[in-house]
């Protein structure tokens, strides 16, 4: 499963060249991993990425593109992480997130 996780991270990395990404997707397909497992690993990858980079994503207005998940799934993943982030900030007593992010 670790090899599959590494392949998923490589495929989803925005700095991976398209040619290399296509080879990695082919390799992933050859491993015979069920699509549901791949999607679960990809979802977890994005969930972790969003959690670690939420402030950069919001302040720099980054666009996220997944090569393994549909846009609506990635958007829902982000919304879930963002809601958790907002809840944590509220618990810390920061009501207006924009004040927290102000440069």
C-alpha positions as CSV (number, residue, x, y, z in Angstrom):
1,X,0.0,0.0,0.0
2,X,3.0,2.3,0.6
3,X,4.0,2.1,-3.0
4,X,0.5,3.1,-4.1
5,X,0.5,6.0,-1.7
6,X,3.8,7.2,-3.1
7,X,2.4,6.9,-6.6
8,X,-0.7,8.9,-5.7
9,X,1.4,11.7,-4.1
10,X,3.6,11.8,-7.2
11,X,0.6,11.9,-9.6
12,X,-1.1,14.7,-7.6
13,X,2.1,16.8,-7.2
14,X,1.7,19.9,-9.3
15,X,5.4,19.9,-10.2
16,X,5.3,16.4,-11.7
17,X,5.8,16.6,-15.5
18,X,2.8,15.4,-17.5
19,X,4.8,12.7,-19.2
20,X,6.0,11.3,-15.9
21,X,2.5,11.6,-14.5
22,X,1.1,9.5,-17.3
23,X,3.7,6.8,-16.7
24,X,2.8,6.8,-13.0
25,X,-0.9,6.5,-13.7
26,X,-0.2,3.6,-16.0
27,X,1.9,1.9,-13.3
28,X,-0.9,2.5,-10.8
29,X,-3.3,0.9,-13.2
30,X,-1.0,-2.1,-13.7
31,X,-0.9,-2.7,-10.0
32,X,-4.6,-3.6,-10.2
33,X,-5.5,-1.5,-7.2
34,X,-9.3,-1.0,-7.0
35,X,-10.4,2.5,-7.9
36,X,-12.1,3.0,-4.5
37,X,-8.7,2.4,-2.8
38,X,-7.0,4.9,-5.1
39,X,-9.7,7.5,-4.5
40,X,-9.4,7.0,-0.8
41,X,-5.7,7.4,-0.8
42,X,-6.0,10.5,-3.0
43,X,-8.7,12.0,-0.8
44,X,-6.5,11.5,2.3
45,X,-3.6,13.1,0.4
46,X,-5.6,16.2,-0.3
47,X,-7.1,16.3,3.2
48,X,-3.6,16.3,4.6
49,X,-2.4,18.9,2.1
50,X,-5.3,21.2,2.8
51,X,-4.8,20.9,6.6
52,X,-1.1,21.7,6.3
53,X,-1.4,24.5,3.8
54,X,-4.8,26.1,4.5
55,X,-3.5,29.6,5.2
56,X,-1.4,29.6,2.0
57,X,-4.3,28.3,0.0
58,X,-6.5,31.1,1.2
59,X,-4.1,34.0,1.3
60,X,-2.5,33.1,-2.1
61,X,-5.8,31.9,-3.6
62,X,-4.2,28.8,-4.9
63,X,-6.0,26.7,-7.5
64,X,-6.0,23.0,-6.7
65,X,-6.2,20.4,-9.5
66,X,-6.5,16.7,-8.8
67,X,-5.6,14.1,-11.5
68,X,-7.3,11.3,-9.6
69,X,-10.5,12.8,-8.1
70,X,-13.4,14.7,-9.6
71,X,-13.5,18.4,-8.9
72,X,-16.6,18.1,-6.7
73,X,-14.9,15.6,-4.4
74,X,-11.8,17.8,-4.1
75,X,-14.0,20.8,-3.4
76,X,-15.9,18.9,-0.7
77,X,-12.7,17.7,0.9
78,X,-11.5,21.4,1.0
79,X,-14.8,22.5,2.5
80,X,-14.5,19.9,5.2
81,X,-11.0,20.9,6.1
82,X,-11.8,24.6,6.0
83,X,-14.8,24.0,8.3
84,X,-12.5,22.2,10.8
85,X,-10.1,25.1,10.5
86,X,-12.8,27.7,11.2
87,X,-14.0,25.6,14.2
88,X,-10.5,25.5,15.6
89,X,-10.0,29.2,15.2
90,X,-13.3,29.8,17.0
91,X,-12.3,27.6,19.8
92,X,-9.1,29.7,20.1
93,X,-11.3,32.9,20.3
94,X,-10.6,34.2,16.8
95,X,-14.1,35.0,15.4
96,X,-13.1,36.8,12.3
97,X,-10.6,34.7,10.3
98,X,-9.9,37.7,8.0
99,X,-8.4,39.5,11.0
100,X,-6.2,36.6,11.7
101,X,-4.9,36.5,8.0
102,X,-4.5,40.3,7.6
103,X,-0.9,41.1,6.6
